[in-house]
């Protein structure tokens, strides 16, 4: 009986570690070095990249403010904790939005509010969706009954698409306030977006090879595969015109009209940049933020 108890404890520890590895929460020792770079878009063509995050440690998950003036991103601190930082494009000033005892990830501007929603790793290791006021840093729990949340995107002012951690990663629909979420799809990738024209939830369908960008109407639950991704890629962006962006290696791609195929926009090899993952396009179409792993 004693050996069985030890075995169960060991298995529980393994399961917990596996869930952490799939989430944005990484142990400080295992957190990769990522950098956030900003590129101007001139006639839809990316220009020379500029480093806007710290050069070392973990910097990731960029999102633009609604007015396209600020880039929010996750930044690892010296003690291994992650906080939300902002980069003001005009002044080139970088500053912290949060300095909480907990770690926050995936800062995402909330529709109609001076706030970003974040995944907060709470003291008991729960991962739930919170908001942080960008003026005073005040934090508010948004969905107390929903978790563990890995990633998210706002589909409307009160409804979010959520990446829920589990044995299989699932897409959920959830509203602000108390109450459970509703599962909509399973075996999905980490990128979630809202389609600017249709209001559909965009996600990565991993049930096919290669993986596809898929669109789901949360009302009808109808899902359509829209655009195939490059092998092993699960990061994409959609701009205000409904075009998709992605990266593979050192190359940046954007979809052609009708989202029928990818077109190469730029190779960052000449700047010594490679391993592109997440991307964000500003609402005004003037800027592109990318994450690379040096």
Secondary structure, DSSP 8 states (H G I E B T S, - for coil): -HHHHHHHHHHHHHHHHHHHHHSS---GGG----EEEEEEEETTEEEEEEE-S-SSS-EEEEEE-TTSSEEEEEEE-TTS-EEEEEEETTTTEEEES---SSEEEEEEE-TTSSEEEEEEE-TTS-EEEEEEETTT--EEES-TT---EEEEEESSSSEEEEEE-SSS-EEEEEESSSS--EEEEESB-S--EE-TTT--EEEEE-SSSS-EEEEE-TTT--EEEEEE--TT----EE-TTS-EEEEETTEEEEE-GGG-SEEEEEEGGGGT---EEEEEE-TTSSEEEEEE--
